[in-house]
Amino acid sequence: MSKKPWRAEEIKLLQALVGQRSVTAIAKELGRTPGAVSNKLSRLGLGATRKQTGMLTARELADKLGVTTKTVVSWEAYGLKTVTRVTRYKKQFILIKMKNFWEWAEQNKSLIDFTKLSKKDFSTLPEWVSGNIKAARTSVRYRHWTTSELKKLHVLIEKGLTYKQISKLLNRSESSVEKRYSRLIKGIRKSG
């Protein structure tokens, strides 16, 4: 069996489609086998779709920020720009450009707990972030939740208020309200 040589326009199309479609879909469009496409991707150094984009996955960003992946994904509703990419075999990743994240974060500072950020986790930090990290670490001290606050939290959740609204009413961070409510619900489920 002779190998069909790759034409320049096929390679260009392959480079454009990687991350947009699965290997199987690319192979079908190019009239090649998935194995041939996979081999060519490897020879071109395009094997790691996610890494070659220069973006972070929602999970990687969540780990760096000390939050859950679900929290990062929920920020899309607040305007965080994300891109969904397909790996070789149909797995999808939600990717975020760091430039987009920092622009979004500057407008949504209340959603981020700067005490959890570490300069070593990011290659570069905008100047405004460094100031917020320093300010957050010197001013934020953990306050235990009182029984009264827990009751108010429960009532406000039942009324349909958002974590952001509740955080302002209780003078707590949004992440603190979200985490405490989550623990409160887990405790109810275990005892019920």
N, C-alpha and C positions, 0 to 999 in steps of 0.2 A: 504494500500500500504506500503510495507516494504522498508526501506531505504537501499541502497546498500553501504556497508562499503567501505571506501577509503583505497586502498592498498598503501604501502610506495612508490612503483614505480610510481603510479599515482600522488601522491603528489609531487614527485621529478619532474615529467614531467610538472605538473601544474606550479611549481615554475620557471621552465626553460622557459615556454612559455608566462608567464605573461609579458606584455609589448611588446611581439613580435607579438602576434595575439589577435584578439578580443575574448571576452568570448564565443561567438557563435562558432567560429572556434575551440577554445580549447574544448568546450563541444562536438563538433562533433568528434574530434580526440579521446577523452576519452570515448565516448559512454555514455555521461551523458547529462542532461538537462542544458541549460544556467543558470537556477535558482540554480541548485545544485552546479555548478562551482562557481557562484557568491557568494553563501553562504560559500563555502569552502574558497574562497579567503578572505572573511571578517573574518572568524574564524582564519585563519592563519595570519591575519594582513597584507595582501597583497592588500588591497583595493585601495590604492592610487598609481597606477603604477608610475606616474610621481615623486611623493615624495620619493618613496622607492629607486629610482635610485641614489639619492644623487647628481643629476645634476640639472642645471637650464634650464628652457625653454628659447627659443630665446626671448620671450616677457619679462620674468623676468630679463634676462641679459640686454636687451635693456633698461628697466626701471632703472636698477642700473647704467647704463652708460649714461643715458640721451639722447639716440638715439631712432630711430624707430626700430620696429621688422624687417622691410624690410632691414634696414641697416645691422643688425646682420646677417640675412640670406644671404645677398649679400657677406659677408665676407667668405662664403664657397668658393667662386671663388678665394679668396686670400689664401686659404689653411686652414681655420679654420675647425677643425674636429668636426663634429656633428653626432648625432645618431637620427634616427627617431623611435619613439616608438608609439605603438597603445594602447589606453586606453581600458577599458572594452568594450565599445560599439563603436568601430571603429574610434574614434577621434584620430588624429595623432598629436604628439608633436615633435618638433625639440628640442633635448636636447644637452646640452654642459657641459662637465666636466670642472670644474674650472681650474684644472691643465692644461688641453689642451688649455683653453682660455689664461691663463697667458703665456704659452710657445709661443703661436701664437702672442699674443699682444707684447711681447718683440721684436719679429722680424718685427712687423708692427705698430710701435709706431705712425707713421704719420697718421694712420687711426683713432686714438683715441684722443678725446679731454679730456685731463687729468684734466682740470679745473672743469669738471662735476662729477668727481669721489669723492665719500665720503667714508672715512674709515669705517663709521658706517654701510654702505651698504654691506660690505664684512667682513666675519669672520676673514680672514687673507689676508694680501696683501704682495706680494713679496717685498723685499727691494728696488729693482729698481723702483717699482711703486711709493712708498712713495716719493722717490727723484723726480720723474717726476711730481707728484702732486704739490709738493712744488715749483718746478721750473716753472711749467705752471702757477700757481696762481700768482707768482711774476712778470712774464714776459709778460703774455698775457693780453692785454687791447683791448677792442673793438674798431675797426676802422670803421667809417662809410664808406659805399661804395660811391665812386664818380661816377658821370655820365659817365666819361671816362672809369672807371673800368667796369661798367655795360654794356657799349657798347662792350668792349673787351670780356667780359664774353659771351655775346650773339654770337659774331663772332666766338670765339673759340669753343663753343658748336656746332655751325653750321658746323664747319670744322671737327667735329667728335672727338675732343680731349676728354680725360677722365677727370674726376674731379681732379684726382691726378696730371695730367699733367698741367691742368689749375691752380691748387693751387700753383704749383712751379712758373709758369709764372707771376702770380699776387701777389706772396708773401703772400698768405693766406692759412689757413688750408683747408684741403680737405672738412671737414664738413661745413665750412663756405661757400665754393663755392657751395656745393650741396644744402644747405639750401637757399642761396640767389637766386640760379637759380630756385628752386622750388617756391619761393615767386614771382619771376619775371614772371614765367609761369602762376601762379594763377592770377596775376594782368592782364595779357594779356587776359586770358579767361574771366574774369569778364567784362573787357572793350570791348571785341569783341563780 
